[in-house]
Amino acid sequence: MRPSNPPTSAATPSGPDSSPGSDNLLVVEGLQTYIGQFHILQGLSLAVPRGAVTVLLGRNGAGKTTTLKTITGLTPPKEGRVTFDGQDLTGQATYHIARHGIGYVPEDRGIFRELTVEENLLLAARAENRASYRRHLANCLDLFPDMQRFLRQKAGTLSGGQQQMVAISRGLMTDNKLLLIDEPSKGLAPIVIKAVMDALQKLKSQITILLVEQNFTMASTIGDYFYLIDDGHNITGGPMERLIADTELTRQYLGVGFA
Amino acid sequence: MTNLNVTENASEQTFDLNPAARQRLEAARQTTLRQRGPFGFSRAGLVIAFAALVLFVLPLMGLPQTNARLISQVLVFVAFALSYDLLFGFTGIFSFGHALFFGVGAYSVALCSLNLGWPMWAGAVLGVVVCGLLGIFTGFVSLRVQGVFFAMVTLAMATTAFSLSGRLVDITKGDEGLSLIQAPDAPDGTTVYYLALALAVVAYFGLSRLINSPLGRVLVAVRENERRAEMVGYNVLRYKLVALAFSSVIAGLAGMVFAFRNGIVNPGLLSTDISLLPLLMVILGGAGTLYGAVLGAVVIECLNFILSSSEFVNNVKNWAVVGPILEHWLLLLGLIYVLIVLFLPFGVVGTWQQHRQRLLGLFKKS
C-alpha cells in the first residue's frame, strides 16, 4: 500500500539549496533510468553540496541504489544530466567517471576477494598515483587502525565489517572529491556499525559524501542534508534537522517511529 | 607501467605525519614486505629455474635425438599453455580458438621464407607483429561479448583460418602443407631444442613478472569482476586487449618453434584440437598459477607420447580386459580428463593449494 504522494514537482530539485550560486559538487537533473523494461528513476533530481554529507532515504525499491549507479555510469540514464564539479559526466564510461574523482562503495562492498587487502588498495590507488600512496594509506590506517592487522590477508576471507573498511578505504586511495556510499551498515553487527559511523564522522572533514542509508539513526547522526525519494523521484529534501523534526514524514516514508 | 612496490617507495610527496600514523605505516611496511627466496625468485620460480638449468645441460651430456624431440615438443606446449593461462587463468577470458595464433605464427614464418624468400628471423619478426595485431583485432571484434559468446567468436575465427589454410591451395598448398626446407637446425635437433627451451623460460619468467606487476593486478581484478574494475577507474576493454596481445604473441612464437621442430606447416596447426590442448593443460594443472600450466603441459604431452607410442600399444594389446581399452589411447586420455574435471576441479595445483595443510598433516602422521 503506497501512501498518496504529497504534491511535488519532480523536475526541480527540492533539497539543499540548489540555486545556481550555491556550491554544489554534484548536480543531478531529471534522471530517467531504465533497467531492462523497468522504469526505475523517473525524473530524479538532486544537488550534493560540497563538504557535507547528503543522505538518500527511501524505502526498498525506491531507486536509491540505481541513483548511485546512474551517477557512476553503471546504468546510464536515458534522459537527464549529471554534472560533477562543473563538468557534464552524462553518458561517460564508468572508468572515466571514476577518474574524475568519484569513489563508489557499493552495497555488496565490491572488494576483490582474491586479492589481498593491500592489493585492493594498490589497485584503487592506480599506478599513476603512486607518489601519494603512502599518504593515503596512512590516512586510511588512521581511520581504521584495525586494517593494519589484515593488510596481507585475502580480502575474501575478511568479515563483513572488515570488508566494509577496505571498501571505504579504497575510495580514499586517490584524491577523490566525492564518495558514494551504499548502505554501509547493511548486515553488520551494531558494534561494527558504530565503528563505521565513527569513521564516516571523521571522514566528513575530508571529502563530500553521498550516502544511501536505511538505518535512520546512522543517517540522522551523520547526515547534514537529506533527500527522500520514492518511486524513482525525490519527494522532498533539506537540512537533516527538518527531517528529524518531521515525525509525520519519517513515519510515512521510512516506517520509523522516530521521537 | 612501472612497478609500484608498495610501502617501500622512495619517491613520494612530503606530508604531515603524526607519530601514531608513522608508527602504523612502519608496522604496515613490516607486515607487507614481500617474502622472496634467493635471487628474488619465488619457490615455484626456483624449481622452474632449476629444471631449465638441467634441460640446458642435458644435450651437452649426449641426449638421444628422440628424447630431444620429445622435450622440445613439451617445451613448445609449455609456452603455449602459459600464454593461455594469461588469458584464461588471470584475465578470465575464455577463448576457444587459441590455435589461431599458434597456426598463424607458424604459417607466417613458412610463407615468408617460401613465397617471399625472406630469412627465417624476418618471418619470425613479422609473425610476432601479425599475431599481436591479430590478437588485438580478435579482441576488438569479440570482446564486447563475454563468456561463452566470446569463446564462440574465437572458435569461429580459428575455424575460418583453418578452412582458409586448407582451401587457399595456391598459397598454402592445402592439406599437403609447407615444408620448411631451411629450418634452422643442427642435424641432432639441438637448435630447435634450445629455441624451445628459451621460449618456455622467457614465457614463464616474463609472464610471472607481468602477473606480479600492477598490470597483472588489474588483470586479476578484471577476472574477478569487470564492473568493479571499472568502478575503480580501469578501462577494462583496454586491459583485456593488452592481455590478448601478449598471449597471442607468445602463442605465435610457440607455433613458430613447433613449425621448426616439425619442418612442416599444415592446416592441422589451426585445428580445434590445437585450440583445446592449452585449455586442457591449464585446467589439468590449475588455472591462474603459471606453474599449473607448466605442469599440465608436461603431463599431457608426456601422456600423449607414451600412450601413443608403438611400444606401449604393442605391449598392452594382449592384456585381458583392459588391453582393448588401453590400445585406444585417445579414449584413455579422455577418461583421464573426465576424472580430473570431476575430482580436481581446480587442477592439480589448485587442489594442492586448497588442501596443503591437510595433506601435509597426513604425511606427518604416517
Interface residues (C-beta under 8 A of the other chain):
Chain A: T72 L74 A93 T94 Y95 A98 R99 Y104 P106 G110 I111 F112 R113 E114 L115 E118 E119 L122 L123 A124 A125 R126 A127 R130 A131 S132 Y133 R134 R135 L137 A138 N139 L141 D142 P145 Q148 L151 R152 R170 T174
Chain B: M1 T2 L4 V6 T7 N9 S11 E12 Q13 F15 L17 A20 A21 R22 R24 L25 A27 A28 T31 T32 P214 R217 V218 V220 A221 E224 N225 R227 R228 A229 E230 M231 V232 G233 Y234 N235 V236
